[in-house]
Amino acid sequence: MYVGRCVLKKIWSIIVVFLLVGIPIRAYADDIGAYAYCLYCANNGEILKANRENEKLPMASTTKIMTALVGLESDKTSDNIVISSDMYAEGSSMYLADGEVLFMRDIIGGMLMVSGNDAANAIALTVGGSYENFADMMNKKAEGIGLFNTHFVTPSGLDAEGHYSTALDLCKLMSYCMSNSDFAEIDKQRSITINFVEPKGKTQTYYNENKLLSKYEWCVAGKTGYTDLAGRTLVTCAEKDGVRLVCATLNDGNDWNDHISLYDYGFENTNLSQPESESKKIKIPVVNGELSEILISTGEPPLVCAGDNTDVSAVYDIPKFLYAPVSKGDKIGELKYYTGGVYAGKTDVFADESSEIGDFETSFIDNTASFFIKIKNFILKHTNQSKKRKGS
């Protein structure tokens, strides 16, 4: 009995030491403090873990993800921007002064680093001409991306009636932005040093407020936000072994740790795999060829990310017919792969046979009739052709 009590006391002592020392015990995605959150796989559009992901909520300065995107996609990225007093705003700032001149790209970079509301306003007035016009541009872009539960009113994210998004929409937005090489290159930086056009010789270094870049080795981008109404908001992106995940948390006082916990969960439950090679024998008609149709073949399928519940589909992007001459090995199109409806990669499609220009002494009518019959059969057989199978 005495020995048993001693063992229990030692176990309890170890537990107390762990608690006092403060060794972190990860919730591992089971105890997320965010009011709403979403963990999203950008490779295949799969929601890996979420709560209230479709609830419309204020999103604070995560708004600036869209502000940066619209600015980068405009034709003014190389323009000089003159700062004026009507660009000033309360809250976080780059502390730009009236009359200073910067490149648009530098303003975008500074805005993403320190969440400058003055920078967001400068981008909006330069690109849109007015805040209202710029908001229209943001909403039009949101609709084009498929963010149907998002509406922008301000470029900065300061609270305004009718300004909202959802955790899922913010994940989709960041996923889209990461395909923009300029955005991805800027947002991964831990700091940016800007050389002002005016005043000449002025330089300023801005440090990225996204602490996850240093806290989590796989983090490659992110944007913070806070207002009294929205609470702490955070959208980040992490990549590991070819898998790209995006996480959004809204009204979360423990956002850094929650993102790490969700990413650990996500990377453990996703992986890349290679679909089976397309082995179906497909023939494509040839105009004026010694062979009226030829076989085609495909290269090795790409690695794709597909969970247990994600379908993989393969869709041919090839012409309805070819013109002779055609040589074996000629690239004639692509076989595109989709996981969960999201583009995941492609492989080339090649001619598997050669067909030189044919003998025109044969009946023109017979050749023409035969050709159009083959075209008809090809279209009927292969229009919208796709092959669905479960991810391995």
DAVENMO-V433823 format. One record per residue. N is the residue number from 1. RES is the residue in one small letter. OMEGA is omega as a letter, one per 30 degrees, with the letter a starting at -180 (NA if undefined). Layout:
# DAVENMO-V433823
n=<N & N>
res=<RES & RES>
omega=<OMEGA & OMEGA>
This chain:
# DAVENMO-V433823
n=<1 & 2 & 3 & 4 & 5 & 6 & 7 & 8 & 9 & 10 & 11 & 12 & 13 & 14 & 15 & 16 & 17 & 18 & 19 & 20 & 21 & 22 & 23 & 24 & 25 & 26 & 27 & 28 & 29 & 30 & 31 & 32 & 33 & 34 & 35 & 36 & 37 & 38 & 39 & 40 & 41 & 42 & 43 & 44 & 45 & 46 & 47 & 48 & 49 & 50 & 51 & 52 & 53 & 54 & 55 & 56 & 57 & 58 & 59 & 60 & 61 & 62 & 63 & 64 & 65 & 66 & 67 & 68 & 69 & 70 & 71 & 72 & 73 & 74 & 75 & 76 & 77 & 78 & 79 & 80 & 81 & 82 & 83 & 84 & 85 & 86 & 87 & 88 & 89 & 90 & 91 & 92 & 93 & 94 & 95 & 96 & 97 & 98 & 99 & 100 & 101 & 102 & 103 & 104 & 105 & 106 & 107 & 108 & 109 & 110 & 111 & 112 & 113 & 114 & 115 & 116 & 117 & 118 & 119 & 120 & 121 & 122 & 123 & 124 & 125 & 126 & 127 & 128 & 129 & 130 & 131 & 132 & 133 & 134 & 135 & 136 & 137 & 138 & 139 & 140 & 141 & 142 & 143 & 144 & 145 & 146 & 147 & 148 & 149 & 150 & 151 & 152 & 153 & 154 & 155 & 156 & 157 & 158 & 159 & 160 & 161 & 162 & 163 & 164 & 165 & 166 & 167 & 168 & 169 & 170 & 171 & 172 & 173 & 174 & 175 & 176 & 177 & 178 & 179 & 180 & 181 & 182 & 183 & 184 & 185 & 186 & 187 & 188 & 189 & 190 & 191 & 192 & 193 & 194 & 195 & 196 & 197 & 198 & 199 & 200 & 201 & 202 & 203 & 204 & 205 & 206 & 207 & 208 & 209 & 210 & 211 & 212 & 213 & 214 & 215 & 216 & 217 & 218 & 219 & 220 & 221 & 222 & 223 & 224 & 225 & 226 & 227 & 228 & 229 & 230 & 231 & 232 & 233 & 234 & 235 & 236 & 237 & 238 & 239 & 240 & 241 & 242 & 243 & 244 & 245 & 246 & 247 & 248 & 249 & 250 & 251 & 252 & 253 & 254 & 255 & 256 & 257 & 258 & 259 & 260 & 261 & 262 & 263 & 264 & 265 & 266 & 267 & 268 & 269 & 270 & 271 & 272 & 273 & 274 & 275 & 276 & 277 & 278 & 279 & 280 & 281 & 282 & 283 & 284 & 285 & 286 & 287 & 288 & 289 & 290 & 291 & 292 & 293 & 294 & 295 & 296 & 297 & 298 & 299 & 300 & 301 & 302 & 303 & 304 & 305 & 306 & 307 & 308 & 309 & 310 & 311 & 312 & 313 & 314 & 315 & 316 & 317 & 318 & 319 & 320 & 321 & 322 & 323 & 324 & 325 & 326 & 327 & 328 & 329 & 330 & 331 & 332 & 333 & 334 & 335 & 336 & 337 & 338 & 339 & 340 & 341 & 342 & 343 & 344 & 345 & 346 & 347 & 348 & 349 & 350 & 351 & 352 & 353 & 354 & 355 & 356 & 357 & 358 & 359 & 360 & 361 & 362 & 363 & 364 & 365 & 366 & 367 & 368 & 369 & 370 & 371 & 372 & 373 & 374 & 375 & 376 & 377 & 378 & 379 & 380 & 381 & 382 & 383 & 384 & 385 & 386 & 387 & 388 & 389 & 390 & 391 & 392>
res=<m & y & v & g & r & c & v & l & k & k & i & w & s & i & i & v & v & f & l & l & v & g & i & p & i & r & a & y & a & d & d & i & g & a & y & a & y & c & l & y & c & a & n & n & g & e & i & l & k & a & n & r & e & n & e & k & l & p & m & a & s & t & t & k & i & m & t & a & l & v & g & l & e & s & d & k & t & s & d & n & i & v & i & s & s & d & m & y & a & e & g & s & s & m & y & l & a & d & g & e & v & l & f & m & r & d & i & i & g & g & m & l & m & v & s & g & n & d & a & a & n & a & i & a & l & t & v & g & g & s & y & e & n & f & a & d & m & m & n & k & k & a & e & g & i & g & l & f & n & t & h & f & v & t & p & s & g & l & d & a & e & g & h & y & s & t & a & l & d & l & c & k & l & m & s & y & c & m & s & n & s & d & f & a & e & i & d & k & q & r & s & i & t & i & n & f & v & e & p & k & g & k & t & q & t & y & y & n & e & n & k & l & l & s & k & y & e & w & c & v & a & g & k & t & g & y & t & d & l & a & g & r & t & l & v & t & c & a & e & k & d & g & v & r & l & v & c & a & t & l & n & d & g & n & d & w & n & d & h & i & s & l & y & d & y & g & f & e & n & t & n & l & s & q & p & e & s & e & s & k & k & i & k & i & p & v & v & n & g & e & l & s & e & i & l & i & s & t & g & e & p & p & l & v & c & a & g & d & n & t & d & v & s & a & v & y & d & i & p & k & f & l & y & a & p & v & s & k & g & d & k & i & g & e & l & k & y & y & t & g & g & v & y & a & g & k & t & d & v & f & a & d & e & s & s & e & i & g & d & f & e & t & s & f & i & d & n & t & a & s & f & f & i & k & i & k & n & f & i & l & k & h & t & n & q & s & k & k & r & k & g & s>
omega=<a & l & l & l & l & l & l & l & l & l & a & l & l & l & a & l & l & a & a & a & l & l & a & l & a & l & l & l & l & a & a & a & a & l & l & l & l & l & a & l & a & l & a & l & a & l & a & l & a & l & a & a & l & l & a & a & l & a & l & a & l & l & a & l & l & l & l & a & a & l & a & a & l & l & a & a & l & a & l & a & l & a & l & a & a & l & a & l & l & l & a & a & l & a & l & a & l & l & l & a & l & l & l & a & l & l & l & l & l & l & a & l & a & l & a & l & l & l & l & l & l & l & a & a & l & a & a & a & l & l & a & a & l & l & l & l & l & a & l & l & l & l & l & l & a & l & a & l & a & l & a & l & a & l & a & a & l & a & l & l & l & l & a & l & l & l & a & l & l & l & l & l & l & l & l & a & a & l & l & a & l & l & a & a & a & a & l & a & l & l & l & l & a & l & a & l & l & f & a & l & l & l & a & l & l & a & a & l & l & a & a & l & l & a & a & a & a & a & a & a & l & l & l & l & l & l & l & a & a & a & l & l & a & l & a & l & l & a & l & l & l & l & l & l & l & a & l & l & a & a & a & l & a & a & a & a & l & l & l & a & a & l & l & l & a & a & l & a & l & l & l & l & a & l & l & l & l & a & a & l & a & l & l & a & l & l & l & a & l & l & a & l & a & l & l & l & a & l & a & l & l & l & a & l & a & l & a & a & a & l & l & l & l & a & l & l & a & l & l & l & l & l & l & g & l & a & l & a & l & l & a & l & a & l & a & a & l & l & a & a & a & l & a & a & a & l & a & l & a & l & a & l & l & l & l & l & a & l & a & l & l & a & l & a & l & l & a & a & a & a & a & l & l & l & a & a & l & a & a & a & a & l & a & a & l & l & a & l & l & l & a & NA>
